[in-house]
């Protein structure tokens, strides 16, 4: 019988470094999770991945938090079926190092590769290809789920589908995902062929993306959130696909599937309390970023890391916001609500909120998961310093705009949204709760987010 490593009380935050709480933290392999559950008290248990949710989704104040151990080398790649069965605690970063040299890529990746497979499913992550291929859950063939009573079940789109889809996007509140079988994307090379253009204003951006996004597998626009007037919404639009062998030069063709993503630098721990993000530094960065982008360039070869995960090149980049941390605000509004998006961007610009990271994407059809965030429309995500004056009031006013337009907010990014906003934004919440209560009637699975938003009432 395995002997559990003693848990340690730890102060936990999300990537935004706000709202810290203390929990008993235990790192353990999959087979020890049932025994660990017996140690959970009234505050329940939760599995935490790599802590890249921005808010409190992976925290459980006063309860048990488990981190699953696993190695990408335990993954089983079926090249003929183009699938991989992988432990849930393995990161996309580690998985890519195994599958890219074999000619495969993950079906969906967010803006960081430091996300576990279990976390990718629990948050139903999306990426630059949602308009073509949907969110991560759409590519999961099956997963093994440990339930609150210690039993294990295998679920999938055609095997206990209600429980499967409640788990996809369910933020870890239906059980512990132990492993998953995921469909992969075959690729010829480890390079990206990228088209980039400067877009002068928001109307031009909406038009460019609506008319031509479907010509590309991947599309994303960086928006200058401080631009005003005729320049409101000026952007750098970047679209592309995996490069083919015949697109490589002689040097790249020597080893077309070479992959070795690296961290170039790490932010030091001693950052001023208010960080280095302020109106002046952000204005300078945004101007530089816009001007350095080409007016129009086609077919540039970029690395996977450079195109998908540029911020991962800077270790602990969240420290630049200082000890007060940051929030990321992400929402989606339906197509036809472009004026709502314009109003949100205008208010953000007028507020002087210092954000250097604001990205716009087009979503395609949503998934069958009741709590999955993506829905057809426009999604905007931006980082803001948590210490900004009047930030809470401004964000709640934006919440009302988004909800009145038929939109909603993303659990994995949320720090400030209210239970009422979630009820309005997720009309299938009661359906999800019924499935969740059926497999966890005593409320074993809990998190700070679930209590704050009333998900497990």
C-alpha positions in Angstrom: 0.0 0.0 0.0 1.3 3.4 -1.0 2.2 5.9 1.8 1.1 9.4 1.0 3.6 12.2 1.2 2.4 14.6 3.9 0.6 17.6 2.7 2.0 21.1 3.2 0.1 24.3 3.9 0.7 26.7 1.1 -0.4 30.2 0.1 -1.9 29.9 -3.4 -2.9 32.4 -6.0 -3.7 32.3 -9.7 -1.4 33.7 -12.4 -2.8 37.1 -11.6 -1.3 36.9 -8.1 -4.4 38.3 -6.4 -6.7 37.0 -3.7 -4.3 34.5 -2.1 -5.7 31.8 0.2 -4.1 28.9 2.2 -4.8 25.2 1.5 -3.2 21.8 2.2 -1.3 21.0 -0.9 -0.4 17.5 -1.9 1.6 16.3 -5.0 0.9 12.7 -5.9 0.6 10.2 -8.7 -2.8 9.2 -10.0 -3.0 6.0 -8.1 -2.7 7.7 -4.8 -5.6 10.1 -5.3 -8.4 7.9 -3.9 -6.5 7.6 -0.6 -5.8 11.3 -0.5 -9.6 12.0 -0.8 -10.1 10.4 2.5 -8.1 13.2 4.0 -10.4 15.9 2.6 -12.5 17.8 5.2 -15.5 20.0 5.1 -13.8 22.3 2.6 -13.4 19.6 0.1 -10.8 18.9 -2.5 -9.6 20.2 -5.9 -7.0 19.4 -8.4 -4.6 22.2 -9.4 -2.6 22.1 -12.6 0.2 24.7 -13.2 -1.7 27.6 -11.7 -2.2 29.5 -15.0 -5.9 30.3 -14.4 -5.7 34.0 -13.7 -8.1 34.1 -10.7 -9.2 31.7 -8.0 -10.2 28.7 -10.0 -7.4 26.5 -8.8 -7.5 27.6 -5.1 -9.5 26.0 -2.2 -9.1 28.0 1.0 -9.0 25.7 4.0 -9.3 22.6 2.0 -7.2 20.1 0.1 -5.5 20.9 -3.2 -3.9 18.1 -5.2 -1.3 18.4 -8.0 -1.1 15.3 -10.1 2.3 14.0 -11.1 2.9 12.5 -14.5 5.4 12.3 -17.4 4.9 13.0 -21.1 6.9 9.8 -21.7 4.0 7.9 -20.2 1.9 9.1 -23.1 0.9 6.6 -25.8 0.8 8.0 -29.3 -1.2 6.1 -31.9 0.2 7.5 -35.1 -2.3 5.6 -37.3 -5.3 7.1 -35.4 -3.5 10.4 -34.8 -4.3 10.3 -31.1 -2.4 10.4 -27.8 -3.5 9.0 -24.4 -1.8 11.2 -21.8 -1.8 11.6 -18.0 -3.8 14.6 -17.0 -1.0 16.2 -15.0 1.3 16.5 -18.1 1.7 20.0 -19.5 1.2 21.0 -23.1 4.8 22.1 -23.0 6.1 18.6 -22.2 3.6 16.9 -24.6 4.8 19.1 -27.5 8.4 17.9 -26.9 7.2 14.4 -27.5 4.7 14.7 -30.3 6.1 17.5 -32.5 9.2 15.5 -33.5 6.8 12.7 -34.5 4.8 15.0 -36.8 1.9 16.0 -34.6 0.6 19.1 -32.8 -2.1 19.6 -30.1 -5.5 20.3 -31.6 -5.8 23.6 -29.5 -3.3 25.6 -27.5 -3.9 28.8 -25.5 -1.4 31.6 -25.3 0.8 29.6 -22.9 2.0 26.1 -23.2 2.3 25.8 -19.4 -1.2 24.3 -19.0 -1.9 20.7 -18.0 -4.0 18.4 -20.2 -6.4 18.1 -17.3 -6.6 21.9 -16.9 -7.1 22.2 -20.7 -10.2 20.0 -20.5 -11.5 21.5 -17.2 -11.3 25.0 -18.7 -12.2 23.9 -22.2 -9.4 26.1 -23.5 -9.6 27.8 -26.8 -6.9 29.2 -29.1 -6.3 31.1 -32.4 -8.1 28.3 -34.3 -11.5 28.3 -32.6 -13.2 29.7 -35.7 -12.1 26.6 -37.5 -11.7 23.8 -35.0 -13.5 24.8 -31.8 -12.3 24.3 -28.2 -10.2 21.6 -26.6 -13.1 19.5 -25.5 -14.2 18.9 -29.1 -11.0 16.9 -29.6 -11.2 14.7 -26.6 -12.2 11.1 -27.5 -12.3 9.8 -23.9 -11.1 10.5 -20.4 -10.8 8.7 -17.1 -12.6 10.4 -14.3 -12.3 9.7 -10.6 -15.6 10.4 -8.8 -16.2 11.7 -5.3 -16.9 8.2 -4.0 -13.5 7.0 -5.2 -14.7 5.1 -8.2 -13.3 5.6 -11.7 -15.4 5.9 -14.9 -14.4 6.3 -18.5 -16.5 8.9 -20.3 -16.6 10.5 -23.7 -18.8 12.1 -26.2 -20.6 8.8 -26.8 -20.0 7.2 -23.3 -21.9 8.9 -20.5 -22.0 12.0 -22.6 -23.8 14.2 -20.0 -21.0 13.6 -17.5 -18.4 14.0 -20.1 -19.7 17.4 -21.3 -20.2 18.6 -17.7 -16.6 17.8 -17.1 -15.4 19.7 -20.2 -15.4 23.3 -19.0 -16.5 22.2 -15.5 -13.5 23.7 -13.8 -12.6 20.4 -11.9 -15.9 20.3 -10.1 -17.2 16.9 -11.4 -14.2 14.8 -10.4 -10.5 14.3 -11.0 -9.4 13.8 -14.7 -6.7 11.1 -14.5 -5.9 10.8 -18.2 -7.4 11.6 -21.6 -7.2 10.4 -25.2 -6.9 13.4 -27.4 -7.0 13.7 -31.2 -3.9 15.3 -32.6 -3.2 17.4 -35.7 -0.7 16.0 -38.2 1.9 18.5 -39.3 4.8 18.3 -41.8 7.1 20.8 -40.0 7.6 22.6 -36.7 7.4 26.0 -38.4 4.5 28.3 -38.9 3.8 30.3 -42.1 2.4 33.6 -40.9 0.8 36.6 -42.6 0.9 39.9 -40.7 -0.7 43.2 -41.3 -1.2 46.5 -39.5 -4.9 47.5 -39.3 -5.7 51.2 -38.7 -9.0 51.0 -36.8 -11.6 48.8 -35.3 -14.0 48.8 -38.3 -11.2 47.7 -40.6 -10.3 45.0 -38.2 -13.8 43.6 -38.0 -14.0 43.6 -41.8 -10.6 42.0 -42.4 -11.3 39.2 -39.9 -14.9 38.5 -41.0 -13.9 38.4 -44.7 -10.7 36.4 -44.5 -10.3 34.5 -41.2 -11.8 31.4 -42.7 -8.9 31.3 -45.2 -6.6 30.6 -42.2 -6.4 27.9 -39.5 -5.1 30.5 -37.0 -6.0 34.1 -36.5 -5.5 36.7 -33.7 -5.4 40.4 -33.4 -3.4 42.4 -30.9 -5.3 45.7 -30.2 -3.8 48.9 -28.8 -6.2 49.4 -25.9 -5.1 53.1 -25.4 -5.7 54.3 -29.0 -8.5 56.8 -29.3 -10.5 58.6 -32.0 -10.0 57.5 -35.5 -7.3 55.1 -34.3 -9.6 53.3 -31.9 -8.9 49.6 -32.2 -5.8 49.9 -34.3 -4.3 46.5 -34.4 -1.7 44.0 -35.6 -3.5 41.1 -37.2 -1.5 37.8 -37.4 -2.9 34.8 -39.3 -1.3 31.6 -40.5 -1.0 27.8 -40.6 1.6 25.1 -40.1 4.2 25.4 -42.8 4.5 22.6 -45.3 7.8 21.0 -46.2 7.9 22.8 -49.6 7.8 26.2 -47.7 11.0 25.6 -45.8 14.4 26.9 -46.8 17.4 24.6 -47.0 18.5 25.1 -43.4 15.0 24.4 -41.9 14.6 21.4 -44.2 17.5 19.6 -42.7 15.4 18.8 -39.6 11.9 20.0 -40.4 10.3 18.7 -37.2 13.0 20.1 -34.8 11.4 21.5 -31.7 13.0 23.1 -28.6 11.0 25.9 -27.1 13.1 27.9 -24.6 12.8 30.5 -22.0 15.1 33.4 -22.8 14.9 35.4 -19.6 13.1 35.5 -16.2 11.7 38.4 -14.4 13.5 39.1 -11.1 11.6 38.7 -7.8 12.3 42.3 -6.7 9.9 44.4 -8.6 8.5 47.7 -7.3 5.2 47.2 -5.5 3.3 48.9 -8.3 5.3 47.0 -10.9 6.7 48.5 -14.1 3.3 48.8 -15.8 1.9 52.3 -15.9 0.3 54.6 -18.4 3.7 55.9 -19.8 5.4 52.5 -20.1 2.3 50.9 -21.7 1.8 53.8 -24.1 5.4 53.5 -25.2 5.1 49.7 -25.6 1.9 49.9 -27.6 3.3 52.5 -30.0 6.4 50.5 -30.5 4.5 47.2 -31.0 2.2 48.8 -33.6 5.0 50.6 -35.5 7.4 47.7 -35.6 4.8 45.4 -37.2 4.9 45.3 -41.0 2.2 47.0 -43.0 1.7 43.8 -44.8 3.9 40.7 -44.9 3.1 37.2 -46.2 4.6 33.8 -45.6 7.0 34.6 -42.8 8.3 31.4 -41.2 8.1 31.5 -37.4 8.6 28.9 -34.7 5.7 27.3 -32.9 6.8 28.9 -29.6 7.3 32.3 -31.3 3.8 32.3 -32.8 1.7 30.7 -30.2 3.5 31.3 -26.9 5.7 34.5 -27.1 5.1 35.4 -23.4 6.4 32.1 -22.3 9.9 33.2 -23.4 9.9 35.5 -20.3 9.7 33.4 -17.1 7.4 34.8 -14.4 6.4 37.7 -16.6 3.4 38.3 -14.4 5.7 39.9 -11.9 5.9 43.1 -14.1 2.6 44.1 -12.5 4.1 44.3 -9.0 2.9 42.8 -5.7 -0.7 43.9 -6.2 -0.9 41.6 -9.2 -3.2 41.8 -12.2 -6.6 40.8 -13.6 -7.4 39.4 -17.0 -10.8 40.4 -18.2 -12.2 38.2 -21.0 -15.6 38.1 -22.5 -17.4 37.2 -25.7 -20.3 39.0 -27.4 -22.3 37.6 -30.3 -21.8 38.6 -33.9 -24.0 41.6 -34.6 -22.9 43.2 -31.3 -19.9 44.9 -32.8 -21.1 48.2 -31.3 -20.9 46.7 -27.8 -17.3 45.7 -28.4 -16.6 49.2 -29.6 -18.2 50.7 -26.5 -16.1 48.4 -24.3 -12.9 49.4 -26.0 -13.8 53.1 -25.9 -14.4 52.9 -22.1 -11.2 51.0 -21.6 -9.3 53.6 -23.6 -11.0 56.6 -21.9 -10.2 55.1 -18.5 -6.5 55.2 -19.0 -6.2 51.6 -17.8 -2.7 50.5 -18.4 -2.9 47.3 -20.5 -0.2 46.1 -22.9 -1.9 42.8 -23.6 -5.3 43.0 -25.4 -6.2 40.4 -28.0 -9.3 40.0 -30.2 -10.4 36.7 -31.8 -13.4 35.4 -33.7 -15.1 32.4 -32.2 -16.9 29.7 -34.2 -19.7 27.4 -33.0 -19.6 26.5 -29.3 -19.4 23.0 -27.9 -22.0 20.9 -26.2 -20.5 21.6 -22.7 -22.9 23.6 -20.6 -20.1 25.7 -19.0 -17.9 26.0 -22.0 -17.0 29.7 -22.6 -16.7 30.1 -26.4 -19.8 31.0 -28.4 -20.1 32.4 -31.9 -18.9 36.0 -31.8 -16.0 38.3 -30.8 -13.9 37.7 -27.8 -11.6 40.3 -26.2 -9.0 39.5 -23.4 -6.9 42.1 -21.7 -4.6 42.3 -18.7 -4.9 45.2 -16.3 -3.0 46.0 -13.0 -5.1 45.0 -10.0 -4.3 48.2 -8.2 -5.8 50.5 -10.9 -8.1 53.1 -9.4 -11.8 52.4 -9.8 -11.1 49.1 -11.6 -13.8 47.0 -9.9 -16.5 49.5 -10.7 -15.4 49.9 -14.3 -15.3 46.1 -14.9 -18.8 45.6 -13.4 -20.1 48.3 -15.7 -18.6 46.4 -18.6 -20.2 43.2 -17.3 -23.6 44.8 -17.7 -22.8 45.8 -21.3 -21.6 42.3 -22.2 -24.5 40.6 -20.5 -27.1 42.9 -22.1 -25.6 42.0 -25.5 -26.0 38.3 -24.8 -22.4 37.7 -23.9 -20.5 36.0 -21.0 -17.2 35.8 -19.2 -14.5 33.1 -19.0 -14.2 31.2 -15.7 -10.4 30.5 -16.2 -9.7 34.3 -16.4 -12.3 35.6 -13.9 -11.5 37.4 -10.6 -14.3 39.8 -10.2 -17.5 38.6 -11.9 -20.6 38.0 -9.8 -22.9 35.0 -9.4 -25.7 37.0 -11.1 -23.4 37.6 -14.1 -22.7 33.8 -14.4 -26.4 32.9 -14.1 -27.2 35.3 -17.0 -24.2 34.4 -19.1 -24.6 30.6 -18.8 -28.2 29.7 -19.2 -27.5 26.0 -18.9 -26.0 26.4 -15.4 -28.9 24.5 -13.8 -28.4 21.6 -16.2 -24.7 21.4 -15.3 -25.5 21.6 -11.6 -27.9 18.6 -11.9 -25.2 16.4 -13.4 -22.6 17.6 -10.9 -24.9 17.0 -7.9 -25.6 13.5 -9.3 -22.0 12.5 -9.1 -21.0 14.5 -6.1 -24.0 14.8 -3.8 -22.0 15.7 -0.7 -19.9 18.5 -2.3 -16.4 16.9 -2.2 -15.2 19.0 -5.1 -14.9 22.7 -4.2 -12.8 25.8 -5.1 -12.7 29.4 -4.1 -14.2 30.2 -7.5 -17.1 27.7 -7.1 -18.0 29.3 -3.7 -17.6 32.9 -4.9 -19.8 32.3 -8.0 -22.3 30.0 -6.4 -21.5 27.1 -8.7 -21.7 24.4 -6.0 -24.6 25.8 -3.9 
